[in-house]
Amino acid sequence: MTPERTRPAVPPSPTATYRLQLQPEFPFAAAEAAVPHLASLGVSHLHLSPVLEAVPGSTHGYDVVDHARVRDELGGEEGLRSLARTAREAGLGLVVDIVPNHMAAVPRHNHALWEVLREGPRSPYARWFDIDWDAGGGRVLLPFLGARLGDELTALRVDGDVLRYHEHAFPLREGTEELPLPELLDAQWYRLAWWRLARTDLNYRRFFTISDLIGVRVEDPDVFEATHGKILQLLREGVVEGLRIDHPDGLADPGAYLQKLHEATGGRWTVVEKILADGEHLPAAWPVAGTTGYDALRHLDGVLTDPAGAGELLGQYRRFAAPPADRGGEWAATVRRAAYKVVTRELAAEVDRLTRAAAAICAADPALRDHAPWALRTALRELLVRLPVYRPYVSGGAAPETVLTARAAEEARAVFSVPEEAETVDVVRDLALGRAGAADGSGGAAVAAFRARFAQTASALRAKAVEDTAFYRHAPLLSAAEVGGAPERPAVSVEEFHAYCARVQRDWPWTGTVLTTHDTKRSADVRAGISLLSQCPDRWADLLAEVTERTAREGGVRAPDPQLAWAAWQTAVGFGFPYDMRLQNALLKHVREAGLHTSWTEPDEAYEKAVSAFVEAGPCGPPLYAVADLARELAPHVRVNVLGAALLHLTMPGVPDLYQGTEGEYRALVDPDNRRPARFQPHVLERLDTRPEPADLAEEKLALTAVALRLRRRRPELFGDAGTYEPLTAEGPGAAHCVAFTRSGEVVVAVTRLSLRLAEVGGWRETELPLPGGRWTDLLSPGREFEGRARAEELFAKSPVVLLERADDSGEPVSQGAGRRTP
């Protein structure tokens, strides 16, 4: 009798993951039904969005309410275990997204928060949440009311030991149930207030500026254990094999948290959602496999963008939209103005809390006294808006003084009129760097807390100012305005791309890589169409003039502002759909996020109606036919971008993560559009496996994806930490239009870049790609072989992308075994 095989203590790292966005309309059972198709596609792991109990009806799961339970609406723990068993039988593992930074601030569903509101700071759960009790006079501000309290008193009612307000419920402090309503309200451990007061009076840490998500103190050992117990159990029992960590920059000390998690998981494969600024590196000391892949996305998009054309688009944008420098015209100025707006408005409460902390430290140290609160607040704002990255780190990352620079301090001091008052900047900088505090050392804990709070506020500021504001204001090429992107430098050279890949292979070979996620503002295929405009800026200028004139003439409508018009027509070019509310909704979100004429908290109804009228008459009206004409003209080149990005993603160093549906053609806009329930077409893949003749781009992309993923699964040693990455350089007149490399000397990848520009200069002509020694078989077009110096015209005759594998003496690709993981 063969003994039962025991599972290894640490499962192997994934070869490729497939992201499924779980929600009530797509629960564990739906994921389980998709397992045969996804196993056939060639991934090694399913990547699940958060699986713990969340607010009922949540379509994303990041609003966790109970860390001890697997979400009932998805099928509960038994549903998750059933999915894991089915996946394991098919040779797949599970990777799960976890949310250590925050929970839903919905008391009636969040038991821990309910108990804090009922019992106050003496509750055993009070240590869970980052609440400044002193700031609220001993009470937590709850900004749930639709208007001022006086206007909402009639909507409040007492129901036993519960206070109700519409669909909301709040616990009553013991012994207060019989008090008259005004006295009852004053007797609680919380203060119900108008939602607009969150901006200035909130006294709990939240996720960015979302008051519905309350920060969790996972730095406390008991809180860590309570909030990670279920996930760690699932890891120990083999139900889950790896983790994705949501927003570690929100934590007090990301490095310390990740070290603790690494020890608790036994070193399981873990990636972090760390957004790196252009040129920033992941902290080397973090014990993780790498990032979730936005840095890879930036390089993948960038290498397929034409730098010269991007520069021309910038000039056109400035002439057409004429935005002021700090409202969209210049990137740096736009970011700075957006940062000032966020730090003085949306994050005013957070800056006030930092100010109080700095003032307390200064008051405790005679050497630091007499810095006025207004000066401390001003210094904090001026330093925060000048941070070029998401946050400084106490340890593990770049030296804090290299991101909180002396130059930034000098600029901040210039804001003050009196030089002696400007010295407050140096005090605040020294506190943020850990260089100042009580002379006798007793202030060490307070300084450490200040440093953590400063860094947490910085990450929220950067996210809101850059991702959620500047990306929508500075829009010369929308495909570059993506998470982790650099709109001021949208193009990446081939040499820079190779250097990035070589560094990833050397330092982070198991890092995640992505093209589309649940957070991308536009899916990769939408961005592929938009980035193509960098190769034909003149054609874009002609289209813009035509559709602007036609919208005014035939629709009788003009755009309420030219920045919106520019962004709307670029979105239409990439999206490509006829009239659709998805486009309407995305553009309405665009103008609200930009905050130039309307916003989420201060909507301008007349302006938003004008936006809707313009979109209906223009991008969703008759002028769309002009866009369709351009789309048909550019379709062959969009195909090049789509297939090129897909193949580079699937073969570059790192672990590719495919977002649901992106194995085929996938066009989606900003959430919630990109979080719709997954849909699969396994019969298409089955047909392509028997009759490999794709009918369209969607099928061609699916076939390419399956071939590349199955190669990774069949020969994982070529792509992991034991593999190598070597650039290949084409020679001849079209050399700049080829990106090529080898993986471990056994696989050659070559893709066409800037194909429209290539066509304009006469095509490949005598361009050749020198291949490594031996014979090479084409995996995407079986039957073709190459060796020596391959002529580019022949190499790319069947497809704009090529995936070659070294052939053995029989002419067959090496190692044709199935290579599926042993359950």
N, C-alpha and C positions, 0 to 999 in steps of 0.2 A: 504494500500500500504506500503510495507516494505521500510523504508528509506535506501538510498544508504550507504553502509558501508564506512566509511572514513579510509584511510590508516594511520597507526600509524606514529608518528613523526619520530621515530627511528625503522626501521624494525628489526626483530629478527636476531641475529647472525646466520651465516650458520651452518648447520649440516655437510655438505660436499660440496666442490666445484669441478668443472670440468673445467680444463684449455683448452681453444680453442685458437690456434695460428692463428689469422686472417691474411689474405693476399689476394691479388687480386684473387688468385685461390681458396680461401675459404673465401668469404665475409659474411656479415650478413645474407644473404638469405640462404647460406649453413648451417650456425649455426641454423637458424630458422627451417630448415628442420630436423635437428638432435634433436630438442627439445623433441618430443615424446619418442624417444629412451632414451635420457638422463634422462627424468623424470621417465621413467620406471625403469631405472637403480637404482635410489634412491638418487641422489644428490639433494641438495636444491638450489644451485646457479650455474650459468655458470660463469666462470672466463675468461674474455676476455683480450687478449693482447691489447696494446694501440689502441685506437679508433679515436684519433684526426688526423688531416691532416698530412701526412708524405710525404717523398720524393716519387715521383711516382715510382711504381714497388717494393717498399720496402716489403720484406717478413717478417718483424718483427715489424715495426711500432715505434721503439724507436728513429727514426730520425724525430721527429716532426718538422713541419715547420709553423703550424698555430694552436694555442691553441683555437681559437674561432670557429673552424669548425670541425665537424665530417667528417671523411675521405670519400671523394667521391668514391674512388676505392672500398670501402667496401659496398657502398650503401647509403652513406650520413646519415644525421640525421634521415630522415624518415625510412631508413633501420634499424637503431639502435632502433628507437621507435617501429617499427613493431616487431623486435625480442623481445623487452621487453614485448610487449603486448602478444605475443604468449607464451613466457616463463611464464608470470604471470598467464595466463589461465591454464597452466599445473602445477601451484604451484611452479614455479621457480623464483628466483631473479637473478639480474646481479651484478657481481663484476668486476670492471674495473681496469686495470693496468695504472698508470699515471707516467709521466716522469718529475719530477720537476727540475732535475739537468742540463739538456742540451737540445739543439735543433740541427738540422742539419745545418752545416755551408755551406749551398748551397745557395748562394745569390739569384739566379734566382727563387728559390721556397720559400725562407724565406724572407717575406716582411720586417719584423723588421730589419733583418741584412742588407737587401738591402738599407734601409733608413740610417742606420748608416754609411755604406760605401759611400753613396752619400753625406751626410751632415756632417759627422764627429762627434766629441764629443759634438757638440751642438744639435744633433738630439734628439728629445724626446725619441727615442728608445735606446740611448747610455747607459742609466742606466740599460738596460736589461742585458747587457753582461759584463763579467768580463774581461775587456780589460785594459792593462797597456799602456796607450797612451805615457807616458814619455819614456818607453823602446824602442818604435819604432820610436822615433823622431816625435811623433804626428801622426803616421800612423800604421794601422793594417797590420801585415804580413799575406799574404794569400798564403800558400804553395801549389799552384795548378799546377805549371809548371812541365812538364816532364823532363826538363833539365834547365841549367842556362839560365837566361833571354836573354843573348846575342845569344844563340842558338835557342831561341823560338820567336824572334821578328817577323819573317815572318809569324808566326802562329797567331799573334795578328791582329785584325782589328777593326776599329771603325765603328759602325752601328748606326748613329744618336747619341743618348745620352747613348749608350751602348757600352762597350768594350767586344769583343767576343774572346774566345780562345777555339777552338774545340767546345765541347758541353756546355762549361761554358759561363756565361754572368755576367758582372759586371757593376754597374752604374758609370756614369761619373759625376764628380763634375761640378756643374753648371758653365758654361762659359769656360770650358776647351775643348769642342768638336773639335774646329778648330786648336788646337795646334799641332805642329809636334809630332810624336809618342814619342820620348824620353822625351820631355817636358811634354807631356800629362801624361805619366806614373809618372813622378815626382810630378805632381800637384794633384794627387789623395790622398784621405784620407786612402788609402791602398797601400801596396807594393806587387805586384805580384812577387813570388819568386819560385825557385826550391823547390820541395817538401822535399828534404833532409834537408833544412834549418829549418824545423819545430823543429827538435831535439834541436837546439841551439838558434834559434832566435824568436821562436813563442812568441807572447805577449798577447795571450788570453788564459784563462783557458779552458781546454777541458775535455772530458770524457776519463780518463786514459791517453793513448797516442794516441788516435784517433783524428786527427786534423779535421776530417769531422764532429765532434760533438763539438759545442761550449758551454761553461758553461753559465748558466743563473743565475742571481742574484735574486732568489726568496726571499731573505731576505729583499729586498726593498718592502714596502707595495703596491706600485702601480704595480710593476712587478708581485707580488703574485696575485693581483686581476685580472690583465690582462691575466695571464697564467692559472688561475684556474676558471675563470668565467663560462665557458661552462660546465665544470665538475660539479661545484657546482649547476648550474641550473638543470642539469640532476639528481643530487641527490635530490634537493628540489622537483622536479616533480615526483619522484619515478621511473624514468627510470632506474636509477642505485641505488644500495643499499649498496655497500661497495667498498673499494679501496685497491689496492696493490700499494705500493710506491717503485718505482725503485731507487736503489742506493742512499739512504739518506746520506750516508757517504761522498758524494761529495759536500754536501751543507756547507755553512759557519757555520751554527749552527743547526744541525739536530733537537735537542731538541726544540728549539724555533720555528722552522718551523712546527714540528709535533703538538705543542701546538696550533699554529695559525690554522692549518688545522682542528684539533679536534674541535675547537670553530666554525669554519666556516661550518663544516659538521653536527654540532649538535651531535657529538659523534658516527658517523656511524662506523661500523666494519671496521677496517683498520689494515693491516699487512705491515711490512716493510722488504725489502730485505736487511737485516742486516746479514753479514757473521760473525759469532762468532768464535773466535779462541778456541781451545780445552780448556775447563774450564772457558771461558769468559761468563759473563751473560749479557743479554739485559739490557740497562739502565732502572732502575726501575721507573724513573720519566717520561719516555716517555708515553704519553697518547694514546697508541695503544693496539690492542688485542694481539700483539706478532710479531714474525718474519714470513717470508714466509716458513720456515721449514727446512733449511739446517742443523740446529742443530739436528733436529729429524732424518734426513737422516743419519747423522753420527752415531747415536746410533742404528738405525735399522740395518744398514750394519754391524756395529761393533759387535753386540750381536750374529750375525750369522757367525762370523769369528773366526777361531781357533787361539788363541794366540801363542801356541807352534809351530804350523805349519807355522804361519806367520814369526816367528823367524827363522825357518829353511829355508824358502824362501829367507829371507834376506841374509843368509850365502851363499846360492846357487847363488844368484844374484851377490854378490860380487866376487865369484869365476869365474862365467861364463863371466860376463861383465867387471870385473876388473876396475870399474870407479874410478878415483881419488876421494878422500873424498869430495872435494868441487865441483865436477862435477857429482854428483849422488851417490857417495859411502856412505856418511853420510848426514842425513837429515839436521841437523842444519847448517853444513858447506855449504851444497848445497844452502840452502836458503840465507845464508849470501852472498855467491859469486854472486848469482842471483840478490840480492838486490843492491850490488855494481854496477853490470852491468847496471841495470835499472836507478839507481840514477845518474850515471855519463854519461849515453848515452841517453836513451829514455826520461828521465825527466830532462835533463841538463837545459833546458829553465826554467822549474819550479823552480829548485834549484837556478838558477841565480836570478830569481825574488824574492825569499826568501832572498837571500843574499843582494840584493839592499834594501829590506825592513828593514832587521836587521841593515845594515850600516846606513840607514837614522835615525833609532831610536837611535843608538849609537852616531851619530853625534849631535843629538839634546840634549843629556844629557852629561854634562862634566864628570860625574862619569863613563860613559861607552865609552868614546872616545879612540881612538888609537888601535882599534881592526881592523887589516887589512882585506880587503875583502877576500883574499885567506884563512885567518884563519877562518873567519865566514863561508865561503863556506865549508871548511873542517869539521868544527864542525857540521854544518847542516847535511852533508852527514853521518858522523859517528853516529850521534844520530838517524837519520831517519832509517838507516839500522838495528838498534838494537831494534826497536819497535816490541814487540811480538804480537800486535793486529793491527787491521786496522787503528785505530786512537784513540787519547785521546779526551775526551769530556770536555768542559768547565764546564758543570754541568750535573747531571743525571746519568752519568756512573761511572765507577771506578775512584777513585781519580787520577788525571792525573799523579801525581808523582809515582804511583804504576805501571804505564806502561812506563813512561819516567823516568826510575829508576836512583838512585844514582850509581848503579853498571854500568849501561850503560854509564853514564857520565865518570866514572873512566876508563872504557875501551876506550872510545873515546879520553880522554886526553892522553892515552898512545901512540896514533898515532903521537903526536907532539914531536919533539926533544927538544924543549926549554920549560921548565916548565911554564915560564911566558906567552908564547904564548898559552899553553894548557888551560890557564884560560878562553880563548874565549869559550870553551865548556860550562863552567858554566854560562856565560852570555847568550848564546843561549838557554840553558836549562831553565834558569830563564825567558827569554822572552816567550818561549813556554808554560811555566806554569803560566804566568801572574805575575811573581814576580819582574820584572824589568821594567824600563821605565823612562821617564823624571821625575826628582826629584820633580818638582812642579805639577805633575799630568797631565800636558798638553799633554803628549804623550800617554794617555790612549787609544784613538781611534786607534792610529798607532799600539800599542801593541795588541789590540784586533784583528785588521786586520791581524797582523802577526800570532797570535795564530790560527786564522781560516785558513789562508793559509798553515801554517805548517801542520795542521790536514788534510786538503784536499789533500795535496801532499803525506802525509803518507798513506792515503787510496789508492791512485793510485799506489804508490810504492808497497804496500803489495799485491794488486791484481795482478799486473804485475809480481812481483818477485815470488810469491807463486803459485797462480792459473795458471798463464800463462807461467811459466818457470820451477820452481822447481818440480811441479807435473809431468812434462814431462821428467825431468832428473833423478829423484829418483823413480824407478819403480819396486821395488821387488814384490809388489802386487797392480796392477793397479786399482782394485776395490776400494782401499782406497784413491786413488788420485782424490778425488771428491771435488767439492765446499763445503767448511765447514768441510772437512775431515781432518784427522791427519795421514798421511802416516807413520810417525814415531811411531804411536801407533794404528795400524789398528783395533785391537780387543777391545771390550768392554765386561766386565763381566756382568753376569746376575744381580748381585747386583747393579752394576753401572747403568745398564739400568733401573732397578726399581727405583733407587734414582732419576734419571733424570725425569722419568714419574711422580713420586710423586711431584717433584718440579714444573713441568709444571702444574699439576692439581691444585696445591696450588696457584701459582703465575700468570700463563698465561693460564687459561683453554680454552680460545678462540684463542690461537695462531694457526698459520698454520703449517701443517706437510706435507712433501713431500717424495716421493721416486724417481720420475723422473720429470724433468722440461725441459724447452726450453734451459737451460744453462748447464745441466748435460753433462759431457763428454762421459758418457756411460749410457744407460738406466738401470733401476733396474734389468731387466732380463739378460742383458749382464753382469752386475756386479755380479749377483747371480752365474753365471757359473765361473767367474774368482775367486771369493772369495772361491769357493769350493776347489781350488788348495791348500788353507791353510790346508785342511784336508788330502791331499795326496801329499805332497811335493816330495816324492820319485817317485811317478808315473809321476809327472810333469818333474822331472829331466830326467827320462827315455825318455819321449816324446821329450823333447828339444834336447837330444842327437840324437835321431832317425831322427827328421825332419831336424836338422842341417846337418847331414851326407847325407840324401837323397836329400836335396836341392842342395848341392854341387855336389853330384854324378850324379843325374838325370837331374837337371836343369843347371848344370855347372855354378852355381852362388853362391857366398857367400855374406852374409850380409855385407854392407860397414862398419858397426861397431856392436859389440855385444850388446850394449844397445838397439839399434833398434831391433835386432833380438829377444831379450827377450820380448820387448813390443809388437812386431808384433805377435808373437806366442800366448802370453796371450790374445791379442785382438781377434785373430782368435778363440781361445777356447771359449771365451764368446760370440762372434758374431755368429759363427756357420754357416755362409752362405758360399756357394761355391764362385767361382770367381765373384767379384762384384766391380765396381768402388767405391762403398761406402767405402769399406775397403781400397782401394788404396788412396782415398782422405783423409780419416781420418789419415792414417799413414804418409802421406805427411805433413799434418797439424801438426802431432805430432813432427816431426823432425824440422819443422820450428819454432814451439813454444819453443822447447827445446833450440834452438839456439846454439847447440854445434858444428855443422858442416855446417849449413845453417840457413837462417832466412828469414823472410818476406821482410826485407829491404836490406839484403845482401845475396841474394840467390847464392848458389853454384850449378850451373847447372849440373856439372859432378856428384856431390854427389847425387843430387836429381834423376838423371837418374839411378844411381846405386840402390837407394832405390826402385824405380819403378820396376827395373829388378828383384831385390830380392823378392819383394812382389808378383810379377807375377809368378815367378818360385817356390816360397815357399808357403806362406799362401794362395795364390790363385792358386797354381799349384798342381801337383800330391801328394806332401807330406800332403796336406789337408786331404787325406784319413786316415792318422794316427791320425789326430785331430778328424776326424769323429768317428773313433773307440773308442777313449777316451770319446768322447761326449756320445756315446751310453752306454758305461760302467757307466758313471757318471750321466746319465739322471735321474734315480730315485732320486738321491740326489740333483740335480739341482731343480727338482720339489719341494723338501722339502724346499729349500731356497726361491724359488719364492713364493710359497704359504705362507710360514711362514712370510716373509717380508710383503706381501700384507695384511694378517690378522692383524698383529701387527700394521701396519700403519693405518688400518681402525678402530681400536678399542682403541688405546692408547689415552691419553689425547691430546686435541687439535682438530682442524678442518682439516680433511684430504683433500688435494687437489690432484685430479687425473689428470695426464697429458693425453692429447688426445690419445686414443687408448690403454692406459695401463690397462684398465679393462680386456683386454685379453693379450695374450702373445705379448710382444712388445720389439723388439730388434732394437736399434738405437744407432748410434755413435755421435760424437761431431757435433755441428752445422756446416753446414746447414742440415746435415742428419736428425737431430731430429726435424727439423722445416718444414718437408714436410706436405702438406695439409692433414687434418684429413680424415680418412676413417672409416665408421661405418658398422656394420653388425647386424642391429636390429633383423633380422629374427632368428639369433642364440639365442639371449636372449629370444625371443618369444617361440622358440622350447624348450629351457631349462625350461621355466616356465610351460610347459605342460608335457614334458617328461624329467625330471631332471637327465639324465644320460650323463655326459660329455663324448665327444668322444676323447678328448686329453687334454693336459695341458692348451691350450688357453681357451677351453670351461670350464675347471675346475676352472681356475682363474676367468673367467667371472661370473660363478655361485656363487663362494665365494664372489666376490665383490658385486654382487647384493644383496645377503642375508645380508651382513654386513651393506651396505648402507641403505637398507630398514629397518633394525633394528634401526639404528641411527635416521632415519626419523620417525619411529613409536614410539620410546621411547627416545626422545631427552633429557629428564630430567636425564637420566642415564649417559650422556656423557658431559654435559655442566658444568657450574660453580657450579651447585647444586649437581653434581655427586661426586663420590669418586673413588679412585684407591687404591686397596690393593693387594700386591703381594701374590701369592700362591706358596708354596714350595713343590716340589715333594720329595718323600722319597724312598730310595732304591738305587741299584747300578747304575741306569741310571738317577739319579736325576739331574745331571748337564746338561743333554740334553733336559730339559724341561723348557720353559719360560711360566709362567702362572700368571694370575691375575684376579681379579674380578672388574667389574664396578658397583658401587653402590649396591653391594650385590645381583644384579639381573641377571648379565651376567658373565659367566666364559669364558675366552680365554686361550687356551693352544696350544703351537706350539712346534714342534720338532726342536732342533738345533743340528748342528754338527752330522748329521745322519750317515755319513760315518764312523766317529770315533765310533759312537754308535754300528754300525754293526760289527766293528772290535772287540769290547769287548763282543759280544754275545747278543746284543739287550737289550730290556727293562728288561727282566727277572722278578724279583719280585718288580719292581718299581711301586709305587702307587702315585696318586695325591689325597690328602684329599680335598674333596669338602665341601663348606659351607653346613649347614643343609638344608634339603628339597630335592625334586626331580628336576632333570635337564634334559631338552630335547635337543637333538642335532639338531641345525638348519641347519647344512650342510648335515646331513644324517637323514632325518625325520624317526621317528619310533624308534630311539634309545634313551634310557633314562639311567641316572646314578644317584647314590646317595651314600653318605658315602665316602669310600675310593675306588676310581676308579682305577682299574688296568690299567697301561699305555698301555699294549699290547691290551686290549680291547678298551680303549679310542681312540687309534690311529690305530685301525684295518682297518678302512675305508679310512682314510686320515691322513697325517702327522700333520694336524691342526684341532682344534676343537673349535666350537663356541656354547656354551651352554646357554640356557635361563631357568630361574626358571619356573617350571610348576605349574599351579594351580591344584585344586583338581581333575579336569577332565583329567589331564595329558597334557593339551594344554599349549603352551607358554602363558605367561601373556600378555594381551592387544594385540589382533590381529587386531585392527583397522588399516585402511589404513594410517592414520596419516599424510596425505599430507597437506601442508600449505594452509590456506584459501586465495584465491586470494583477 
